[in-house]
């Protein structure tokens, strides 16, 4: 079990075994997720969302807002 100490400034140094497990390097960021049961999960934030640019192509024909709403209604009814 890894244990860390909270400083007077509210800072914690992640133990080496945890940094290694998460593949964290100096300067990397982590995200904290608080579950409904009160448990806290730490996730490495390793990539910027901008790297996804271009992975989804634009539709050949623009979709209207009315068409989007209709599709959502159909999906909600399980059709």
ChimeraX attribute file (.defattr): number of C-alpha atoms within 10 A of each C-alpha:
attribute: neighborCount
match mode: 1-to-1
recipient: residues
	/A:1	5
	/A:2	8
	/A:3	9
	/A:4	10
	/A:5	11
	/A:6	9
	/A:7	9
	/A:8	7
	/A:9	6
	/A:10	7
	/A:11	10
	/A:12	12
	/A:13	11
	/A:14	14
	/A:15	13
	/A:16	11
	/A:17	11
	/A:18	14
	/A:19	14
	/A:20	11
	/A:21	8
	/A:22	15
	/A:23	11
	/A:24	17
	/A:25	10
	/A:26	6
	/A:27	6
	/A:28	11
	/A:29	12
	/A:30	14
	/A:31	10
	/A:32	11
	/A:33	12
	/A:34	11
	/A:35	9
	/A:36	7
	/A:37	6
	/A:38	8
	/A:39	8
	/A:40	11
	/A:41	11
	/A:42	12
	/A:43	12
	/A:44	14
	/A:45	13
	/A:46	13
	/A:47	10
	/A:48	7
	/A:49	7
	/A:50	7
	/A:51	8
	/A:52	9
	/A:53	8
	/A:54	8
	/A:55	7
	/A:56	7
	/A:57	7
	/A:58	8
	/A:59	7
	/A:60	6
	/A:61	6
	/A:62	7
	/A:63	9
	/A:64	9
	/A:65	9
	/A:66	9
	/A:67	10
	/A:68	11
	/A:69	11
	/A:70	12
	/A:71	13
	/A:72	12
	/A:73	12
	/A:74	11
	/A:75	10
	/A:76	9
	/A:77	8
	/A:78	7
	/A:79	7
